[in-house]
Amino acid sequence: MIEPGDGRLFALGLGLAFLAGSVSLHLRRRRFRARARSVEAEVVSIEQHEERGRTRYRPVFRFVTWQAETVEAHMPTSSSRPPFEEGEKIRILYDPEDPARILAPGSRVGEPVLAIAGLLFVAAAALL
């Protein structure tokens, strides 16, 4: 039985919070995909910035919307290595109401990471 002050209660709560976060991200992305438009985009640059003493890379895409508007948008996440090369063309999804909001391949890191962390904490609570 789990009692107050028990580490299992903390691990269980943290695990459930991570799982809830993963589900929330999944549902938001699902709603985004339902209204998003798919277009071919070109990587026009790779921005570099420092984060906690490490260099991070974030591509900038240029694409033409279905309304013939040219847009430049940043990938919503950064990575430790450039995920694409300048000049590379890839398919992205954009929000027709806010074309700067995009979803590019490789920007889905949060969901599986949160789900795995959640499952590990729930398992730890069960095993403690």
ZIZIGI-V673214 format. One record per residue. PSI is psi in whole degrees, -180 to 180 (999 if undefined). OMEGA is omega in whole degrees, 0 to 359 (none if undefined). Layout:
psi/omega
PSI/OMEGA
PSI/OMEGA
This chain:
psi/omega
139/179
130/179
155/177
141/181
-5/180
136/179
-24/179
-37/180
-42/177
-48/181
-41/179
-46/179
-44/179
-43/179
-44/179
-37/178
-43/177
-42/179
-41/178
-40/177
-40/178
-44/179
-42/179
-46/177
-43/180
-45/181
-39/177
-43/179
-36/179
-44/177
-40/178
-48/181
-33/182
-32/182
-9/186
159/175
144/179
132/178
162/172
133/180
152/176
138/174
111/184
-22/175
165/175
112/179
142/177
142/173
160/179
135/177
113/183
42/177
7/180
147/178
131/178
152/183
139/180
115/181
151/172
127/182
146/171
134/180
165/178
125/181
171/177
-17/177
14/178
28/176
130/177
129/185
143/169
129/183
147/178
145/170
137/185
-15/179
158/175
166/181
167/182
-17/175
147/177
123/182
-18/181
169/176
149/175
137/181
-16/179
144/178
130/180
164/175
133/176
167/172
141/176
156/179
118/182
-25/178
-22/179
80/187
-17/178
-16/175
114/184
164/172
119/182
158/176
137/179
-3/181
22/182
27/188
-39/188
-44/185
-58/182
-35/180
-47/179
-41/181
-45/180
-44/178
-43/179
-46/179
-38/179
-42/179
-39/177
-43/178
-41/179
-40/179
-38/181
-31/185
-19/182
999/none
